[in-house]
Amino acid sequence: MAELFLVNGKLYTQDPAYPHATAVAVRGGRFWAVGTDDEIRALAGPGAQIIDLAGQRVLPGLHDAHFHLHDWALGLTRLALAGTRSLDDLRQRLAQRVGQAAPGSWILGQGWNESYWPVPRLPTRTDLDDIAPHHPVALWRSDLHLVVANAEALQQAGIGGSTPEPPGGVVDRDRSGAPTGVLRERAIDLLTAIISPPTEEETAGAMRRGFSLLHGLGLTGLHDYRLMDGADGPPAFRVYQRLRATDALGVRLWMQISGAHLEEAIALGLRTGFGDEYLRIGHVKLFADGGQGARTAWMLEPYEDTGGTGLPLVPMLEMAHAIERANLAGLSVAVHAIGDRAIREILSILEGLADRLGPSARRQAPNRMEHVQNIRPEDVARLAALQIVASVQPVHVVDDMVMVEQTLGPRGRFTYVFRDLLEAGVPLALGSDCPVADPNPWWGIHAAVTRQRRDGSPPGGWYPAQRLSVAEAVWGYTMGPAQASGRSHLLGSISPGKLADLVVLDRDILEVEPREIAETQVVMTVLDGRVVYRQ
């Protein structure tokens, strides 16, 4: 039975029974004992593997509570547009990729965010056509709710002036009615339907490359999400099972099912929690609205810059039916809700179901709401009363503050209200929404604690009353996801009997100046009692 002994550390166990532990023993993939150096060394036999941590800070393994693993892994091979400084910068990157691409091949990219550009306007097909006249191009905005495509891509997808608006989607058009190249929400499906998907071998290879990167960030688990219609769900699930069968699944996955496959899941008898400690069926992902950057989040009041109020992606009666069907079948739901109108509507549905279903809907994990980006104070109390998990992404605070000011003005005070949620008693689980944002959890913790960019702006933080403490943010990346998946008995703390996942840091984030947290480096990551990363 494999054993590992770690001594001379500063363990932040999150277990009140071991508040001052300096050492931990691991046996058979579980924490065996926690205590002092002398206590743990006494358990080690001759030739035991003992690692001296040199006084470094140790945390439980981190879980990202909202991650798009399939898209992120494949995106590592696509045109990287995160951090583009202007439209010209995007065009230059595209031109470079065109010069490397095979004739006529698709060029896919993701990560651009026009709100950071000197002239914050959306690119259109005319910005791409002169650079790529013979390559179909599709470039996803950072939030993945909007794509800009060139003329060649639109033509291949059959998107023209007479193309009808798909339900839940928008095809932007110029004054003559011709598509501008900007596709929002479900309209993106018109494009993706004609793009050849990668093979399972290609996907598995991308996953393997990604796991080592995640270990280097201290991530040992992900709550993995499907996008929109869930077309990536079945191939992703096949690859995950394939990797698991060969002991190559490098993180613990709580895999969400797309709402598009709800009836199939019910017919098969799948329930939330089915699986093993590396791969489990999680929540059913449903979409109430779109994204704020795309101006498709469903708002109570109009956007300051466009005058629209966004849109629901499905009728609320249909949403209510789906949630009830899932819960009665033992499937918990995770509802994407960004706009304050969307959140209010979903709360009303959940309140009605709670009254009607009572204890009849028994699930391993609580229902949850994803993003909870814009929420009015009166709705915070409703969310707390229902004990719905708020799955939030602190790194979006620094990514979105300019866009929020543009779209909402003073209503930005209702955006990313983490402190209000926590003090009201709403369970929080923190994540990144990667690849919408960078997966670095130390950037996420820094954003939650400072509400500042990594350069220290704005002074004092953006709506600083909503900051979290470092301990609260760490909880959100450890016990928060454990509770959200109904696995707090297995994950989230360094406690005897729990799964042996932990991370060793180059600095004590509980004691350093908050601005330093973003620079944290991982020294060692242990997953299932095995050292999977060492600096």
PyMOL commands that set and color helices and strands:
alter all, ss='L'
color gray80, all
select helices_A, chain A and resi 37-41+69-75+87-100+114-116+126-129+151-157+188-192+200-216+233-245+259-268+316-328+340-360+377-386+395-414+418-424+441-450+464-466+470-477+479-484+514-519
alter helices_A, ss='H'
color red, helices_A
select strands_A, chain A and resi 3-7+10-11+23-27+30-35+50-52+57-60+62-67+79-80+107-112+137-141+146-149+169-173+179-185+219-224+252-258+279-287+333-337+368-371+389-392+428-430+502-505+522-527+530-534
alter strands_A, ss='S'
color yellow, strands_A
deselect
rebuild
show_as cartoon
